[in-house]
Every structure is written in structure tokens, then in C-alpha cells.
């Protein structure tokens, strides 16, 4: 149950990101990154060991891969460019990989 409560905010951020890119909603796009930041803060506050950074790193990798995938699917006239969304995804992917190395 504890893992489910940690995954839930990350899943909410992921669903907000996908929905905002498909429906071209700028506010929910920004909200997805705010929810991601709050989810990372909640995860750190709920666990007292440094093993939580491994969990956060995995979630950031999934979020980054989703951004890269959605960067391929962004249509013409969207509020975010393909290269911009891919760059955000690459940044989150590498932050997630570095999070996996924290002991």
C-alpha cells in the first residue's frame, strides 16, 4: 500500500502530461511538471532512507521516456515544439539515471 501511495502522484503527473499534449492544453502541461515536483518532494518526505532516490530516478526515467515519445507525436501548431519536448524528456531521463546512482 505504501508503494501505491508513492506511485499515485507520479501516475497523476504522467497522465496530465499525456492528456495535455494530446488535447493541446497548456495549463495542464505546466501542471504536470508541478505535480511531478510535488511527487518527488512527497516521496522524499515519506521515506527516511536514501533508497527513495532510486524510486524517484525510475519514475523520472519513465516520465522522460514519455516526453521523448510524445515529442514524436506532437502535431503542427502545438504550444510545445517537438525538439523542446524531446529535450525536456532527455533531461528528465538523465536526471533519473543520476538518481539511480545515489546511494
Secondary structure as the mmCIF struct_conf table of DSSP 4:
data_model
#
loop_
_struct_conf.conf_type_id
_struct_conf.id
_struct_conf.beg_label_comp_id
_struct_conf.beg_label_asym_id
_struct_conf.beg_label_seq_id
_struct_conf.end_label_comp_id
_struct_conf.end_label_asym_id
_struct_conf.end_label_seq_id
HELX_RH_AL_P HELX_RH_AL_P1 UNK A 2 UNK A 23
TURN_TY1_P TURN_TY1_P1 UNK A 24 UNK A 24
HELX_RH_AL_P HELX_RH_AL_P2 UNK A 26 UNK A 46
BEND BEND1 UNK A 49 UNK A 49
TURN_TY1_P TURN_TY1_P2 UNK A 50 UNK A 51
HELX_RH_AL_P HELX_RH_AL_P3 UNK A 52 UNK A 73
TURN_TY1_P TURN_TY1_P3 UNK A 76 UNK A 77
BEND BEND2 UNK A 79 UNK A 80
HELX_RH_AL_P HELX_RH_AL_P4 UNK A 82 UNK A 100
TURN_TY1_P TURN_TY1_P4 UNK A 101 UNK A 101
#
